[in-house]
């Protein structure tokens, strides 16, 4: 198994340990990369985490930042991230209307370098590899 580090003009491969079967929350994964992608993979989870990197956001604020996601998909992805303890959902019920805010948990904050690297890679591709 190899990890890839992307620099401006080169790709550096670093050899890592051999893979082993992993179990997380009752589900088996063939390797650590599979486990990671099982938790944050899909089209929208990394995007949601990216938007929550710097501050907590309300549901409608997230919707505005991600206009092409459907309400149902956003709700399901937020629920999955909450179930995996990567984000927390705080409901304010003191006065109407109901206010719900989403933010990264301590576990979710451990993903900041990974999510930032994904975003940086996207910028790199646009700057250096678009025709």
N, C-alpha and C positions, 0 to 999 in steps of 0.2 A: 504494500500500500504506500502511496506517496501523497505528500501535501504539496500544494503549489503556492508559491509566493510570487505575486506579480509586481514587478518594478516597471519603471517607465519604458525601458527598451529590452528587457530580458525577462525570462521566466526561469525561476530557480526551483528545482525539485529537491525536496528534502526527504530522505528515507525515514519512515516511521516504523513503529512496531507492527508485527504481524496481526492480522485481524482475528477476532474471536467472537463467538455468538454473545450477544448482549440482550438482557431483558430489562425493559423499563415499563412500569405501570401495567404489567401483565402481558406485554407484547414483546415478541422476540424479534431481534434485528440481527442481520448477518455481520454488521460492522458498525463502528462508531459514526461513520459518515451517513450510513443508512438511518441510524437512530436520529441524528441531527436533522436530516431532511424529513424524516417522519414527523418530527415535532414542528419545524419551521418551514417545511416545504410547501409547495403549492403556489398559486399565482399571487395570493394576497397577504399571507401571513408576514413575510419579510417586509412588505410595503407598510403594513400596519405598524410593525415594530419600528421601522425607520421613522415614521411620523411621530412616534412616541419617544424617540431618543432624547429629546431636549425638554419636553414638557408634557403634562397631562392634557388630554383633549376630551371634549365631549363628543358624543356620537355624531352629531351634525357637523362638527368641525372635521372629523375624520371623513365623513361623506363628501364634504366640499374639497378636501385634498385628494380624494379618489373618486372622481365623478363617473368613471366607467364601471365601478363595481355596483352590483345590485344591492338593495337593502337587505334582502334575504341572505346573500352571500356574505356581506359584511357582518351581519348578526351572527351567522354560523361560525365565521372565522374568529370573531371576538370571543365567542363562547368557547371555542376550541383552545385558544390561547389562554383564556381564563382557567379552563379545566387543567391545562398543563402548567399552571402557576407561573406563566411568563408575564401576564398582565393582571392587574387587579381592577375590578369594577367597583366603584364607590357610588352608592346611591344616596342622594340628599333628599330626604322626605319632609324636612321641616316646614316647607311651604310650597304650594303648587306654583308653577308646574314642576313636575318631577325632573330632577337634574341628575344625570349620570356622567361620571368622568372615568376615563381609562388612563392608566399609567403603568409603567414597567414595575415589576416586583424586583426584589433583590436578585432572584434567579434570572429574570428577564434582563436585568442590567449586565449580567455576565455576557450577554450576546452583543453588547454595544460594539466591541471591536470587530466582530464578525459582520454585523449588519453594516457598519461603516465601511469595511473592506469591500463588501458587495456593492455598496453605493459608489465607492471610489473606482471600482473596476468598471462599472457602467459608464462613469465619466471618462475613464481612460479609453474605453472602446469608442465612444462617440468622438472624442478628440483625435484619436489616432487611427481608427480603422473604418471610418465611414467614407463612402465614395461619393 
